[in-house]
């Protein structure tokens, strides 16, 4: 899935399901994380403000811990 496809799927879920879209969005974010990495998924989370609206938190990049 490309980042543009992910954006479209997230926006479609929000448009169709509103505040109940979290499960669908979480699936998209998981697919992006596994295919394109945490950084790309985190960009989408920030872009759509998913943490505040749907409680979908960004993932810490691997190796960022002490």
Phi and psi in radians as a Rosetta constraint file:
Dihedral C 1 N 2 CA 2 C 2 CIRCULARHARMONIC -1.448 0.35
Dihedral N 2 CA 2 C 2 N 3 CIRCULARHARMONIC 2.902 0.35
Dihedral C 2 N 3 CA 3 C 3 CIRCULARHARMONIC -1.125 0.35
Dihedral N 3 CA 3 C 3 N 4 CIRCULARHARMONIC -0.597 0.35
Dihedral C 3 N 4 CA 4 C 4 CIRCULARHARMONIC -1.171 0.35
Dihedral N 4 CA 4 C 4 N 5 CIRCULARHARMONIC -0.692 0.35
Dihedral C 4 N 5 CA 5 C 5 CIRCULARHARMONIC -1.110 0.35
Dihedral N 5 CA 5 C 5 N 6 CIRCULARHARMONIC -0.708 0.35
Dihedral C 5 N 6 CA 6 C 6 CIRCULARHARMONIC -1.090 0.35
Dihedral N 6 CA 6 C 6 N 7 CIRCULARHARMONIC -0.766 0.35
Dihedral C 6 N 7 CA 7 C 7 CIRCULARHARMONIC -1.021 0.35
Dihedral N 7 CA 7 C 7 N 8 CIRCULARHARMONIC -0.787 0.35
Dihedral C 7 N 8 CA 8 C 8 CIRCULARHARMONIC -1.101 0.35
Dihedral N 8 CA 8 C 8 N 9 CIRCULARHARMONIC -0.741 0.35
Dihedral C 8 N 9 CA 9 C 9 CIRCULARHARMONIC -1.163 0.35
Dihedral N 9 CA 9 C 9 N 10 CIRCULARHARMONIC -0.704 0.35
Dihedral C 9 N 10 CA 10 C 10 CIRCULARHARMONIC -1.123 0.35
Dihedral N 10 CA 10 C 10 N 11 CIRCULARHARMONIC -0.832 0.35
Dihedral C 10 N 11 CA 11 C 11 CIRCULARHARMONIC -1.102 0.35
Dihedral N 11 CA 11 C 11 N 12 CIRCULARHARMONIC -0.698 0.35
Dihedral C 11 N 12 CA 12 C 12 CIRCULARHARMONIC -1.107 0.35
Dihedral N 12 CA 12 C 12 N 13 CIRCULARHARMONIC -0.717 0.35
Dihedral C 12 N 13 CA 13 C 13 CIRCULARHARMONIC -1.120 0.35
Dihedral N 13 CA 13 C 13 N 14 CIRCULARHARMONIC -0.734 0.35
Dihedral C 13 N 14 CA 14 C 14 CIRCULARHARMONIC -1.123 0.35
Dihedral N 14 CA 14 C 14 N 15 CIRCULARHARMONIC -0.786 0.35
Dihedral C 14 N 15 CA 15 C 15 CIRCULARHARMONIC -1.098 0.35
Dihedral N 15 CA 15 C 15 N 16 CIRCULARHARMONIC -0.708 0.35
Dihedral C 15 N 16 CA 16 C 16 CIRCULARHARMONIC -1.424 0.35
Dihedral N 16 CA 16 C 16 N 17 CIRCULARHARMONIC -0.706 0.35
Dihedral C 16 N 17 CA 17 C 17 CIRCULARHARMONIC -1.970 0.35
Dihedral N 17 CA 17 C 17 N 18 CIRCULARHARMONIC -0.158 0.35
Dihedral C 17 N 18 CA 18 C 18 CIRCULARHARMONIC 0.987 0.35
Dihedral N 18 CA 18 C 18 N 19 CIRCULARHARMONIC -2.236 0.35
Dihedral C 18 N 19 CA 19 C 19 CIRCULARHARMONIC -1.210 0.35
Dihedral N 19 CA 19 C 19 N 20 CIRCULARHARMONIC -0.179 0.35
Dihedral C 19 N 20 CA 20 C 20 CIRCULARHARMONIC -1.669 0.35
Dihedral N 20 CA 20 C 20 N 21 CIRCULARHARMONIC 0.199 0.35
Dihedral C 20 N 21 CA 21 C 21 CIRCULARHARMONIC -1.422 0.35
Dihedral N 21 CA 21 C 21 N 22 CIRCULARHARMONIC -0.142 0.35
Dihedral C 21 N 22 CA 22 C 22 CIRCULARHARMONIC -0.896 0.35
Dihedral N 22 CA 22 C 22 N 23 CIRCULARHARMONIC -0.808 0.35
Dihedral C 22 N 23 CA 23 C 23 CIRCULARHARMONIC -1.070 0.35
Dihedral N 23 CA 23 C 23 N 24 CIRCULARHARMONIC -0.707 0.35
Dihedral C 23 N 24 CA 24 C 24 CIRCULARHARMONIC -1.183 0.35
Dihedral N 24 CA 24 C 24 N 25 CIRCULARHARMONIC -0.739 0.35
Dihedral C 24 N 25 CA 25 C 25 CIRCULARHARMONIC -1.143 0.35
Dihedral N 25 CA 25 C 25 N 26 CIRCULARHARMONIC -0.707 0.35
Dihedral C 25 N 26 CA 26 C 26 CIRCULARHARMONIC -1.056 0.35
Dihedral N 26 CA 26 C 26 N 27 CIRCULARHARMONIC -0.661 0.35
Dihedral C 26 N 27 CA 27 C 27 CIRCULARHARMONIC -1.112 0.35
Dihedral N 27 CA 27 C 27 N 28 CIRCULARHARMONIC -0.735 0.35
Dihedral C 27 N 28 CA 28 C 28 CIRCULARHARMONIC -1.111 0.35
Dihedral N 28 CA 28 C 28 N 29 CIRCULARHARMONIC -0.806 0.35
Dihedral C 28 N 29 CA 29 C 29 CIRCULARHARMONIC -1.077 0.35
Dihedral N 29 CA 29 C 29 N 30 CIRCULARHARMONIC -0.717 0.35
Dihedral C 29 N 30 CA 30 C 30 CIRCULARHARMONIC -1.090 0.35
Dihedral N 30 CA 30 C 30 N 31 CIRCULARHARMONIC -0.721 0.35
Dihedral C 30 N 31 CA 31 C 31 CIRCULARHARMONIC -1.144 0.35
Dihedral N 31 CA 31 C 31 N 32 CIRCULARHARMONIC -0.692 0.35
Dihedral C 31 N 32 CA 32 C 32 CIRCULARHARMONIC -1.149 0.35
Dihedral N 32 CA 32 C 32 N 33 CIRCULARHARMONIC -0.762 0.35
Dihedral C 32 N 33 CA 33 C 33 CIRCULARHARMONIC -1.010 0.35
Dihedral N 33 CA 33 C 33 N 34 CIRCULARHARMONIC -0.789 0.35
Dihedral C 33 N 34 CA 34 C 34 CIRCULARHARMONIC -1.285 0.35
Dihedral N 34 CA 34 C 34 N 35 CIRCULARHARMONIC -0.537 0.35
Dihedral C 34 N 35 CA 35 C 35 CIRCULARHARMONIC -1.606 0.35
Dihedral N 35 CA 35 C 35 N 36 CIRCULARHARMONIC -0.621 0.35
Dihedral C 35 N 36 CA 36 C 36 CIRCULARHARMONIC -2.146 0.35
Dihedral N 36 CA 36 C 36 N 37 CIRCULARHARMONIC -0.085 0.35
Dihedral C 36 N 37 CA 37 C 37 CIRCULARHARMONIC 1.745 0.35
Dihedral N 37 CA 37 C 37 N 38 CIRCULARHARMONIC 2.869 0.35
Dihedral C 37 N 38 CA 38 C 38 CIRCULARHARMONIC -1.135 0.35
Dihedral N 38 CA 38 C 38 N 39 CIRCULARHARMONIC -0.639 0.35
Dihedral C 38 N 39 CA 39 C 39 CIRCULARHARMONIC -1.070 0.35
Dihedral N 39 CA 39 C 39 N 40 CIRCULARHARMONIC -0.765 0.35
Dihedral C 39 N 40 CA 40 C 40 CIRCULARHARMONIC -1.149 0.35
Dihedral N 40 CA 40 C 40 N 41 CIRCULARHARMONIC -0.750 0.35
Dihedral C 40 N 41 CA 41 C 41 CIRCULARHARMONIC -1.074 0.35
Dihedral N 41 CA 41 C 41 N 42 CIRCULARHARMONIC -0.738 0.35
Dihedral C 41 N 42 CA 42 C 42 CIRCULARHARMONIC -1.109 0.35
Dihedral N 42 CA 42 C 42 N 43 CIRCULARHARMONIC -0.618 0.35
Dihedral C 42 N 43 CA 43 C 43 CIRCULARHARMONIC -1.080 0.35
Dihedral N 43 CA 43 C 43 N 44 CIRCULARHARMONIC -0.739 0.35
Dihedral C 43 N 44 CA 44 C 44 CIRCULARHARMONIC -1.155 0.35
Dihedral N 44 CA 44 C 44 N 45 CIRCULARHARMONIC -0.699 0.35
Dihedral C 44 N 45 CA 45 C 45 CIRCULARHARMONIC -1.043 0.35
Dihedral N 45 CA 45 C 45 N 46 CIRCULARHARMONIC -0.762 0.35
Dihedral C 45 N 46 CA 46 C 46 CIRCULARHARMONIC -1.189 0.35
Dihedral N 46 CA 46 C 46 N 47 CIRCULARHARMONIC -0.783 0.35
Dihedral C 46 N 47 CA 47 C 47 CIRCULARHARMONIC -1.018 0.35
Dihedral N 47 CA 47 C 47 N 48 CIRCULARHARMONIC -0.731 0.35
Dihedral C 47 N 48 CA 48 C 48 CIRCULARHARMONIC -1.712 0.35
Dihedral N 48 CA 48 C 48 N 49 CIRCULARHARMONIC 0.063 0.35
Dihedral C 48 N 49 CA 49 C 49 CIRCULARHARMONIC 0.939 0.35
Dihedral N 49 CA 49 C 49 N 50 CIRCULARHARMONIC 0.782 0.35
Dihedral C 49 N 50 CA 50 C 50 CIRCULARHARMONIC -1.237 0.35
Dihedral N 50 CA 50 C 50 N 51 CIRCULARHARMONIC -0.476 0.35
Dihedral C 50 N 51 CA 51 C 51 CIRCULARHARMONIC -1.140 0.35
Dihedral N 51 CA 51 C 51 N 52 CIRCULARHARMONIC -0.783 0.35
Dihedral C 51 N 52 CA 52 C 52 CIRCULARHARMONIC -1.273 0.35
Dihedral N 52 CA 52 C 52 N 53 CIRCULARHARMONIC -0.782 0.35
Dihedral C 52 N 53 CA 53 C 53 CIRCULARHARMONIC -1.367 0.35
Dihedral N 53 CA 53 C 53 N 54 CIRCULARHARMONIC -0.636 0.35
Dihedral C 53 N 54 CA 54 C 54 CIRCULARHARMONIC -2.219 0.35
Dihedral N 54 CA 54 C 54 N 55 CIRCULARHARMONIC 0.104 0.35
Dihedral C 54 N 55 CA 55 C 55 CIRCULARHARMONIC 1.035 0.35
Dihedral N 55 CA 55 C 55 N 56 CIRCULARHARMONIC 0.637 0.35
Dihedral C 55 N 56 CA 56 C 56 CIRCULARHARMONIC -1.790 0.35
Dihedral N 56 CA 56 C 56 N 57 CIRCULARHARMONIC 1.846 0.35
Dihedral C 56 N 57 CA 57 C 57 CIRCULARHARMONIC -1.502 0.35
Dihedral N 57 CA 57 C 57 N 58 CIRCULARHARMONIC 2.577 0.35
Dihedral C 57 N 58 CA 58 C 58 CIRCULARHARMONIC -1.148 0.35
Dihedral N 58 CA 58 C 58 N 59 CIRCULARHARMONIC 2.766 0.35
Dihedral C 58 N 59 CA 59 C 59 CIRCULARHARMONIC -1.802 0.35
Dihedral N 59 CA 59 C 59 N 60 CIRCULARHARMONIC 2.404 0.35
Dihedral C 59 N 60 CA 60 C 60 CIRCULARHARMONIC -1.196 0.35
Dihedral N 60 CA 60 C 60 N 61 CIRCULARHARMONIC 2.355 0.35
Dihedral C 60 N 61 CA 61 C 61 CIRCULARHARMONIC -1.068 0.35
Dihedral N 61 CA 61 C 61 N 62 CIRCULARHARMONIC 2.561 0.35
Dihedral C 61 N 62 CA 62 C 62 CIRCULARHARMONIC -1.094 0.35
Dihedral N 62 CA 62 C 62 N 63 CIRCULARHARMONIC 2.441 0.35
Dihedral C 62 N 63 CA 63 C 63 CIRCULARHARMONIC 1.468 0.35
Dihedral N 63 CA 63 C 63 N 64 CIRCULARHARMONIC 0.088 0.35
Dihedral C 63 N 64 CA 64 C 64 CIRCULARHARMONIC -1.517 0.35
Dihedral N 64 CA 64 C 64 N 65 CIRCULARHARMONIC -0.198 0.35
Dihedral C 64 N 65 CA 65 C 65 CIRCULARHARMONIC -1.359 0.35
Dihedral N 65 CA 65 C 65 N 66 CIRCULARHARMONIC 2.876 0.35
